[in-house]
Amino acid sequence: MKHEMIILFDLDGTLIDSTEAILESFHAAYEGVGESAPPAANIIKQIGHPLDVMFLEFGVSQQSVWEYVKRYKAHYRQISRAKTTLLPDAKKAVEEAAGFARLGVVTTKTREYSLELLEHMGLLHYFEVVIGREDVEHPKPHPEPILSALSKLQVTKSKCWMIGDTCLDMISANEAGIGRVAVLCGYGSRDELSDCGAFVAENALEAVKFINNA
């Protein structure tokens, strides 16, 4: 018998730390045209948004943005597995969640790369659905990615939760009408996440425990 509870996880900053790979890939994208990448702190503040949105935020023109994205992805594909790690207790969080819920991933990262990373880290088999950037027209904070995941899982919104590290995740969950828990192990600050109206946990494992006891 399938569990009734659904837990959807974000990836970057929630289960994995790919900051090094992201920063290096941004530098590769800019170096390809003889330009300097924005400061690392500026890039980190934007993690969670789609790549095209990030590049546009940094002043890349609409006409050129997809070329930058292409260069980024070409480099990221080569280094992502070597330069991405699981966050502390992330594997335990997924294992514990799988004991009482059906699981999915909802990310603005490319689904193809997300599947590769999850397989590399031995976690892919826990997830019934992975929704990436190419699967939706409107990424988070729009509710479409979460609603798409729930549709593929063939469930209603009751007993469904989203765990993520930014307000993008929390707004998307709220707009989709499901529960939400924010985590501090990623890119959002406690003040920012509290302002999004979410319960704030230290990490994914604490978030899973909160959901199990809710």
C-alpha atoms as a printed R data frame, in Angstrom:
    type eleno elety resid chain resno      x      y       z
1   ATOM     1    CA   MET     A     1  0.000  0.000   0.000
2   ATOM     2    CA   LYS     A     2  1.340  3.410  -0.971
3   ATOM     3    CA   HIS     A     3  1.886  6.107   1.618
4   ATOM     4    CA   GLU     A     4 -0.646  8.948   1.607
5   ATOM     5    CA   MET     A     5  1.904 11.632   2.478
6   ATOM     6    CA   ILE     A     6  3.841 13.394  -0.304
7   ATOM     7    CA   ILE     A     7  7.128 15.243   0.275
8   ATOM     8    CA   LEU     A     8  8.723 17.260  -2.514
9   ATOM     9    CA   PHE     A     9 12.346 18.350  -2.133
10  ATOM    10    CA   ASP     A    10 14.242 21.158  -3.789
11  ATOM    11    CA   LEU     A    11 17.818 20.187  -4.706
12  ATOM    12    CA   ASP     A    12 20.423 22.972  -4.498
13  ATOM    13    CA   GLY     A    13 20.792 24.124  -0.913
14  ATOM    14    CA   THR     A    14 18.246 21.591   0.322
15  ATOM    15    CA   LEU     A    15 19.781 18.186  -0.425
16  ATOM    16    CA   ILE     A    16 22.972 19.051  -2.309
17  ATOM    17    CA   ASP     A    17 25.750 21.628  -2.253
18  ATOM    18    CA   SER     A    18 26.732 22.444  -5.817
19  ATOM    19    CA   THR     A    19 27.967 25.971  -5.142
20  ATOM    20    CA   GLU     A    20 31.485 25.282  -6.433
21  ATOM    21    CA   ALA     A    21 30.180 23.754  -9.652
22  ATOM    22    CA   ILE     A    22 27.722 26.607 -10.191
23  ATOM    23    CA   LEU     A    23 30.328 29.330  -9.654
24  ATOM    24    CA   GLU     A    24 32.887 27.611 -11.876
25  ATOM    25    CA   SER     A    25 30.313 27.160 -14.636
26  ATOM    26    CA   PHE     A    26 29.335 30.822 -14.500
27  ATOM    27    CA   HIS     A    27 32.985 31.760 -14.894
28  ATOM    28    CA   ALA     A    28 33.285 29.390 -17.850
29  ATOM    29    CA   ALA     A    29 30.243 30.953 -19.525
30  ATOM    30    CA   TYR     A    30 31.681 34.454 -19.251
31  ATOM    31    CA   GLU     A    31 35.255 33.485 -20.099
32  ATOM    32    CA   GLY     A    32 33.972 31.988 -23.345
33  ATOM    33    CA   VAL     A    33 33.284 35.508 -24.594
34  ATOM    34    CA   GLY     A    34 36.243 37.170 -22.892
35  ATOM    35    CA   GLU     A    35 34.229 38.683 -20.060
36  ATOM    36    CA   SER     A    36 34.513 38.505 -16.280
37  ATOM    37    CA   ALA     A    37 31.796 36.809 -14.261
38  ATOM    38    CA   PRO     A    38 29.909 38.732 -11.565
39  ATOM    39    CA   PRO     A    39 31.252 38.461  -7.989
40  ATOM    40    CA   ALA     A    40 30.630 35.094  -6.347
41  ATOM    41    CA   ALA     A    41 28.433 36.682  -3.660
42  ATOM    42    CA   ASN     A    42 26.121 38.104  -6.341
43  ATOM    43    CA   ILE     A    43 25.801 34.740  -8.059
44  ATOM    44    CA   ILE     A    44 25.093 32.933  -4.793
45  ATOM    45    CA   LYS     A    45 22.269 35.368  -3.991
46  ATOM    46    CA   GLN     A    46 20.531 34.365  -7.213
47  ATOM    47    CA   ILE     A    47 20.855 30.581  -6.883
48  ATOM    48    CA   GLY     A    48 17.432 29.037  -7.106
49  ATOM    49    CA   HIS     A    49 16.344 31.127 -10.065
50  ATOM    50    CA   PRO     A    50 16.501 29.646 -13.584
51  ATOM    51    CA   LEU     A    51 19.822 30.202 -15.353
52  ATOM    52    CA   ASP     A    52 18.358 32.517 -17.982
53  ATOM    53    CA   VAL     A    53 16.864 34.707 -15.256
54  ATOM    54    CA   MET     A    54 20.207 34.807 -13.452
55  ATOM    55    CA   PHE     A    55 22.145 35.845 -16.549
56  ATOM    56    CA   LEU     A    56 19.562 38.502 -17.392
57  ATOM    57    CA   GLU     A    57 19.838 39.820 -13.833
58  ATOM    58    CA   PHE     A    58 23.592 40.222 -14.408
59  ATOM    59    CA   GLY     A    59 23.058 42.320 -17.528
60  ATOM    60    CA   VAL     A    60 23.282 39.749 -20.323
61  ATOM    61    CA   SER     A    61 20.998 40.750 -23.202
62  ATOM    62    CA   GLN     A    62 17.881 38.798 -24.100
63  ATOM    63    CA   GLN     A    63 19.449 38.075 -27.495
64  ATOM    64    CA   SER     A    64 22.558 36.511 -25.942
65  ATOM    65    CA   VAL     A    65 21.216 34.859 -22.811
66  ATOM    66    CA   TRP     A    66 20.688 31.368 -24.224
67  ATOM    67    CA   GLU     A    67 24.243 31.255 -25.557
68  ATOM    68    CA   TYR     A    68 25.475 31.953 -22.010
69  ATOM    69    CA   VAL     A    69 23.185 29.245 -20.672
70  ATOM    70    CA   LYS     A    70 24.517 26.827 -23.283
71  ATOM    71    CA   ARG     A    71 28.136 27.507 -22.307
72  ATOM    72    CA   TYR     A    72 27.264 27.208 -18.622
73  ATOM    73    CA   LYS     A    73 25.567 23.851 -19.100
74  ATOM    74    CA   ALA     A    74 28.370 22.458 -21.243
75  ATOM    75    CA   HIS     A    75 30.855 23.113 -18.452
76  ATOM    76    CA   TYR     A    76 28.518 22.130 -15.619
77  ATOM    77    CA   ARG     A    77 27.841 18.755 -17.207
78  ATOM    78    CA   GLN     A    78 31.567 17.963 -17.116
79  ATOM    79    CA   ILE     A    79 32.198 18.894 -13.474
80  ATOM    80    CA   SER     A    80 28.896 18.602 -11.618
81  ATOM    81    CA   ARG     A    81 29.320 15.119 -10.184
82  ATOM    82    CA   ALA     A    82 32.881 15.732  -9.033
83  ATOM    83    CA   LYS     A    83 32.095 19.118  -7.485
84  ATOM    84    CA   THR     A    84 28.710 18.465  -5.876
85  ATOM    85    CA   THR     A    85 28.237 16.948  -2.434
86  ATOM    86    CA   LEU     A    86 25.308 15.885  -0.323
87  ATOM    87    CA   LEU     A    87 24.533 18.297   2.478
88  ATOM    88    CA   PRO     A    88 24.922 16.956   6.045
89  ATOM    89    CA   ASP     A    89 22.126 14.530   6.960
90  ATOM    90    CA   ALA     A    90 20.549 14.882   3.500
91  ATOM    91    CA   LYS     A    91 20.717 11.162   2.763
92  ATOM    92    CA   LYS     A    92 19.293 10.363   6.174
93  ATOM    93    CA   ALA     A    93 16.508 12.873   5.534
94  ATOM    94    CA   VAL     A    94 15.531 11.165   2.294
95  ATOM    95    CA   GLU     A    95 15.728  7.700   3.834
96  ATOM    96    CA   GLU     A    96 13.581  8.737   6.795
97  ATOM    97    CA   ALA     A    97 11.068 10.520   4.573
98  ATOM    98    CA   ALA     A    98 10.733  7.430   2.375
99  ATOM    99    CA   GLY     A    99  9.585  5.524   5.435
100 ATOM   100    CA   PHE     A   100  6.305  7.428   5.650
101 ATOM   101    CA   ALA     A   101  5.881  9.353   2.390
102 ATOM   102    CA   ARG     A   102  6.139  9.217  -1.384
103 ATOM   103    CA   LEU     A   103  8.899 11.489  -2.610
104 ATOM   104    CA   GLY     A   104  9.602 13.828  -5.479
105 ATOM   105    CA   VAL     A   105 12.072 16.527  -6.503
106 ATOM   106    CA   VAL     A   106 11.026 19.938  -7.796
107 ATOM   107    CA   THR     A   107 13.964 22.052  -8.949
108 ATOM   108    CA   THR     A   108 14.891 24.831 -11.364
109 ATOM   109    CA   LYS     A   109 17.965 22.775 -12.267
110 ATOM   110    CA   THR     A   110 17.792 20.865 -15.539
111 ATOM   111    CA   ARG     A   111 16.017 17.545 -14.937
112 ATOM   112    CA   GLU     A   112 18.619 15.647 -16.956
113 ATOM   113    CA   TYR     A   113 21.446 16.857 -14.721
114 ATOM   114    CA   SER     A   114 19.335 16.366 -11.603
115 ATOM   115    CA   LEU     A   115 18.769 12.718 -12.488
116 ATOM   116    CA   GLU     A   116 22.492 12.226 -13.063
117 ATOM   117    CA   LEU     A   117 23.393 13.760  -9.700
118 ATOM   118    CA   LEU     A   118 20.743 11.824  -7.781
119 ATOM   119    CA   GLU     A   119 21.881  8.577  -9.403
120 ATOM   120    CA   HIS     A   120 25.524  9.405  -8.670
121 ATOM   121    CA   MET     A   121 24.669  9.959  -5.000
122 ATOM   122    CA   GLY     A   122 22.602  6.816  -4.683
123 ATOM   123    CA   LEU     A   123 19.306  8.608  -4.050
124 ATOM   124    CA   LEU     A   124 17.430  8.452  -7.342
125 ATOM   125    CA   HIS     A   125 15.493  5.306  -6.501
126 ATOM   126    CA   TYR     A   126 13.758  7.076  -3.611
127 ATOM   127    CA   PHE     A   127 12.003  9.560  -5.897
128 ATOM   128    CA   GLU     A   128  8.939  8.794  -7.989
129 ATOM   129    CA   VAL     A   129  9.076 12.054  -9.923
130 ATOM   130    CA   VAL     A   130 11.687 14.696 -10.753
131 ATOM   131    CA   ILE     A   131 10.459 17.997 -12.188
132 ATOM   132    CA   GLY     A   132 13.181 20.173 -13.722
133 ATOM   133    CA   ARG     A   133 13.343 23.468 -15.573
134 ATOM   134    CA   GLU     A   134 12.575 21.953 -18.963
135 ATOM   135    CA   ASP     A   135  9.367 20.336 -17.693
136 ATOM   136    CA   VAL     A   136  7.463 23.567 -17.065
137 ATOM   137    CA   GLU     A   137  6.758 26.863 -18.742
138 ATOM   138    CA   HIS     A   138  6.743 28.800 -15.481
139 ATOM   139    CA   PRO     A   139  9.434 27.870 -12.895
140 ATOM   140    CA   LYS     A   140  9.274 28.549  -9.164
141 ATOM   141    CA   PRO     A   141  7.983 30.779  -7.581
142 ATOM   142    CA   HIS     A   142  5.087 29.928  -9.905
143 ATOM   143    CA   PRO     A   143  3.087 26.924  -8.604
144 ATOM   144    CA   GLU     A   144  3.314 25.069 -11.934
145 ATOM   145    CA   PRO     A   145  6.344 22.868 -11.024
146 ATOM   146    CA   ILE     A   146  4.697 21.623  -7.834
147 ATOM   147    CA   LEU     A   147  1.327 21.112  -9.481
148 ATOM   148    CA   SER     A   148  3.055 19.200 -12.276
149 ATOM   149    CA   ALA     A   149  4.713 16.900  -9.744
150 ATOM   150    CA   LEU     A   150  1.420 16.263  -7.956
151 ATOM   151    CA   SER     A   151 -0.279 15.531 -11.280
152 ATOM   152    CA   LYS     A   152  2.354 12.946 -12.189
153 ATOM   153    CA   LEU     A   153  2.002 11.397  -8.743
154 ATOM   154    CA   GLN     A   154 -1.795 11.366  -9.257
155 ATOM   155    CA   VAL     A   155 -2.539 12.805  -5.842
156 ATOM   156    CA   THR     A   156 -4.571 15.657  -4.417
157 ATOM   157    CA   LYS     A   157 -3.038 18.520  -2.440
158 ATOM   158    CA   SER     A   158 -3.916 17.134   0.970
159 ATOM   159    CA   LYS     A   159 -0.980 15.772   2.973
160 ATOM   160    CA   CYS     A   160  1.564 17.261   0.544
161 ATOM   161    CA   TRP     A   161  4.654 19.236   1.585
162 ATOM   162    CA   MET     A   162  7.516 21.114  -0.034
163 ATOM   163    CA   ILE     A   163 10.972 21.380   1.555
164 ATOM   164    CA   GLY     A   164 13.232 24.088   0.159
165 ATOM   165    CA   ASP     A   165 15.863 26.654   1.044
166 ATOM   166    CA   THR     A   166 14.568 29.816  -0.629
167 ATOM   167    CA   CYS     A   167 11.440 31.928  -0.736
168 ATOM   168    CA   LEU     A   168 10.993 30.748  -4.321
169 ATOM   169    CA   ASP     A   169 10.216 27.297  -2.925
170 ATOM   170    CA   MET     A   170  7.966 28.633  -0.193
171 ATOM   171    CA   ILE     A   171  5.958 30.919  -2.471
172 ATOM   172    CA   SER     A   172  5.526 28.132  -5.020
173 ATOM   173    CA   ALA     A   173  4.256 25.764  -2.324
174 ATOM   174    CA   ASN     A   174  1.917 28.360  -0.889
175 ATOM   175    CA   GLU     A   175  0.495 29.189  -4.315
176 ATOM   176    CA   ALA     A   176  0.060 25.470  -5.010
177 ATOM   177    CA   GLY     A   177 -1.846 25.074  -1.753
178 ATOM   178    CA   ILE     A   178  0.460 22.607  -0.009
179 ATOM   179    CA   GLY     A   179  2.466 22.644   3.223
180 ATOM   180    CA   ARG     A   180  5.952 24.097   3.263
181 ATOM   181    CA   VAL     A   181  9.074 23.923   5.406
182 ATOM   182    CA   ALA     A   182 12.156 26.062   4.813
183 ATOM   183    CA   VAL     A   183 15.702 24.954   5.597
184 ATOM   184    CA   LEU     A   184 18.738 27.010   6.605
185 ATOM   185    CA   CYS     A   185 21.370 24.764   4.997
186 ATOM   186    CA   GLY     A   186 21.135 26.565   1.657
187 ATOM   187    CA   TYR     A   187 20.900 30.066   0.280
188 ATOM   188    CA   GLY     A   188 18.062 31.728   2.188
189 ATOM   189    CA   SER     A   189 18.523 33.518   5.521
190 ATOM   190    CA   ARG     A   190 16.334 32.887   8.543
191 ATOM   191    CA   ASP     A   191 14.802 36.365   8.270
192 ATOM   192    CA   GLU     A   192 14.010 35.933   4.577
193 ATOM   193    CA   LEU     A   193 12.478 32.505   5.056
194 ATOM   194    CA   SER     A   194 10.488 33.565   8.110
195 ATOM   195    CA   ASP     A   195  9.074 36.453   6.098
196 ATOM   196    CA   CYS     A   196  7.807 33.888   3.583
197 ATOM   197    CA   GLY     A   197  5.559 32.486   6.281
198 ATOM   198    CA   ALA     A   198  7.228 29.102   6.533
199 ATOM   199    CA   PHE     A   199  8.354 26.988   9.452
200 ATOM   200    CA   VAL     A   200 12.147 27.188   9.414
201 ATOM   201    CA   ALA     A   201 14.224 24.069  10.093
202 ATOM   202    CA   GLU     A   202 17.998 23.750  10.294
203 ATOM   203    CA   ASN     A   203 18.214 21.181   7.519
204 ATOM   204    CA   ALA     A   204 16.240 18.638   5.505
205 ATOM   205    CA   LEU     A   205 16.337 16.005   8.236
206 ATOM   206    CA   GLU     A   206 14.824 18.383  10.785
207 ATOM   207    CA   ALA     A   207 12.220 19.374   8.193
208 ATOM   208    CA   VAL     A   208 11.281 15.741   7.580
209 ATOM   209    CA   LYS     A   209 10.923 15.133  11.314
210 ATOM   210    CA   PHE     A   210  8.695 18.206  11.611
211 ATOM   211    CA   ILE     A   211  6.453 16.962   8.799
212 ATOM   212    CA   ASN     A   212  6.231 13.477  10.291
213 ATOM   213    CA   ASN     A   213  5.028 14.965  13.577
214 ATOM   214    CA   ALA     A   214  2.743 17.610  12.094
